[in-house]
Amino acid sequence: MDLPKLRIGRVEVDIPIIQGGMGVGLSWENLAGSVASCGAIGVVSAVGTGYRHPDLVERDKFGRPIGSYNIHHPEALKRIIREAKAISGGRGAIGVNILAAITDYGRVARDAVEAGADIIISGAGLPLKLPQYVDGADVALVPIVSSARALNLICRTWKKRYGRLPDAVILEGPKSGGHQGFKYEDCFKREFQLENLLPSVLEEARRWGNIPVIVAGGVWSYRDILRFLKMGASGVQMATRFIATHECDAPLIYKEVVLEAKKEDIILLKSPVGYPLRVIRTPFVERLLSGVNGWKGCVSNCVTPCNRGEEAKKVGFCIADRLGAAWLGNYEEGIFISGANGYRLKKQGIIHVKELIDILTGKKEDPTLSKGRVRRIVPLLK
Ligand SMILES: Cc1cc2nc3c(=O)[nH]c(=O)nc-3n(C[C@H](O)[C@H](O)[C@H](O)COP(=O)(O)O)c2cc1C
């Protein structure tokens, strides 16, 4: 069965799949551009772009961008978006994911508009002022929520203050990679699982004039996509599966860490952003869990809720430094994010985005669903 097109504002794509933004550095020009070139929506992450173009950026002796201007750098983001659009060949669409919690949020939203983003996607906090920052620009706005209540608050605020509504909304359940919009214990409760949250969010979206609802967090296969579309979703956002692609912008070691992970290695940590953060147990995480505080001072001033290192000091790590270290390929010191399904990637192995899209649209058999042994060769960590 062919999947339906996805329309978000004036953007229409053939394949109703959004590749979720993955910071720091997993979804930049190569991944987002390649996904868009297949007719889906590729999403560039706007966080930590100073790591991608160090030539533009003032850094300390460990390579960490200094201050929020350098870590979320305007020209670096523009270069990434320009490149992603070139790789897309004009197909699909390019979105930008901007964490609502980042310092300089408004400025980064304006940078994304100037760079020609088709869509801005924003979560990890409620993007209540987003329309103000884009100031009538021709860009679709898509908040990420974890409840009907959050959607209601965004719609009420945007309608009253700015006379506009979201062009679509992403409902993200608690199996996703990175930050969770739930309390730790709620992530495991039945009532907070994606399929159980969807009906109330669909109802809320209908009340505001049929805002398209896109589901995210643990969506894995063509079958899952069909199931959620049948329930009333207009599309899906998926991230973890895209890590195991040649085009994913992460270094090979990152992909190997995810491919090697066992189910029990994927856990939730407390993050300086104030939400549970889903990561893989790697040497730094083991040290943290054994009581070592790995905070080394605030250099990048990356997220507002951290309060220039106050929260990082409490939880024992700086999120920008640790995700930056992973992007630089530092297995010992980095933090490596995955969705709860990351352990299932073994059977996929590293493939091209085109092949993954064929699998997700039912054109090719899904190797991760076959019973029995791992079919693909998994590169081993040295
Ligand atoms: C490595 C990684 C990094 C992520 N970084 C971000 C991010 O910077 N901002 C964001 O809104 N979501 C982020 N996410 C969440 C994804 O965009 C996506 O919504 C979610 O992971 C979907 O669930 P799935 O990974 O099970 O497909 C990240 C996910 C992963 C796996």
The ligand as a MOL file (V3000), in Angstrom:
LIG
                    3D

  0  0  0     0  0            999 V3000
M  V30 BEGIN CTAB
M  V30 COUNTS 31 33 0 0 0
M  V30 BEGIN ATOM
M  V30 1 C 20.6900 10.8420 18.8550 0
M  V30 2 C 19.4220 11.6140 19.0420 0
M  V30 3 C 19.4660 12.9780 19.2600 0
M  V30 4 C 18.2690 13.7150 19.3830 0
M  V30 5 N 18.3340 15.0750 19.5150 0
M  V30 6 C 17.1970 15.8130 19.5220 0
M  V30 7 C 17.2450 17.2260 19.5250 0
M  V30 8 O 18.3100 17.8370 19.5170 0
M  V30 9 N 16.0590 17.8990 19.5650 0
M  V30 10 C 14.8320 17.2460 19.5580 0
M  V30 11 O 13.7990 17.9000 19.5840 0
M  V30 12 N 14.7720 15.8990 19.5220 0
M  V30 13 C 15.9130 15.1780 19.4920 0
M  V30 14 N 15.8340 13.7990 19.4100 0
M  V30 15 C 14.4950 13.1630 19.3010 0
M  V30 16 C 14.1720 12.8470 17.8360 0
M  V30 17 O 14.1060 13.9860 17.0410 0
M  V30 18 C 12.8950 12.0300 17.6410 0
M  V30 19 O 11.7290 12.7630 17.8350 0
M  V30 20 C 12.7740 10.7910 18.4900 0
M  V30 21 O 14.0050 10.2110 18.7700 0
M  V30 22 C 11.8790 9.7900 17.7770 0
M  V30 23 O 11.9300 8.5260 18.3620 0
M  V30 24 P 12.8040 7.3290 17.7230 0
M  V30 25 O 14.2150 7.7360 17.8930 0
M  V30 26 O 12.3900 6.1650 18.5220 0
M  V30 27 O 12.4260 7.2200 16.2690 0
M  V30 28 C 17.0220 13.0500 19.3250 0
M  V30 29 C 16.9890 11.6620 19.1210 0
M  V30 30 C 18.1550 10.9350 18.9810 0
M  V30 31 C 18.0840 9.4560 18.7510 0
M  V30 END ATOM
M  V30 BEGIN BOND
M  V30 1 1 1 2
M  V30 2 1 2 3
M  V30 3 2 2 30
M  V30 4 2 3 4
M  V30 5 1 4 5
M  V30 6 1 4 28
M  V30 7 2 5 6
M  V30 8 1 6 7
M  V30 9 1 6 13
M  V30 10 2 7 8
M  V30 11 1 7 9
M  V30 12 1 9 10
M  V30 13 2 10 11
M  V30 14 1 10 12
M  V30 15 2 12 13
M  V30 16 1 13 14
M  V30 17 1 14 15
M  V30 18 1 14 28
M  V30 19 1 15 16
M  V30 20 1 16 17
M  V30 21 1 16 18
M  V30 22 1 18 19
M  V30 23 1 18 20
M  V30 24 1 20 21
M  V30 25 1 20 22
M  V30 26 1 22 23
M  V30 27 1 23 24
M  V30 28 2 24 25
M  V30 29 1 24 26
M  V30 30 1 24 27
M  V30 31 2 28 29
M  V30 32 1 29 30
M  V30 33 1 30 31
M  V30 END BOND
M  V30 END CTAB
M  END
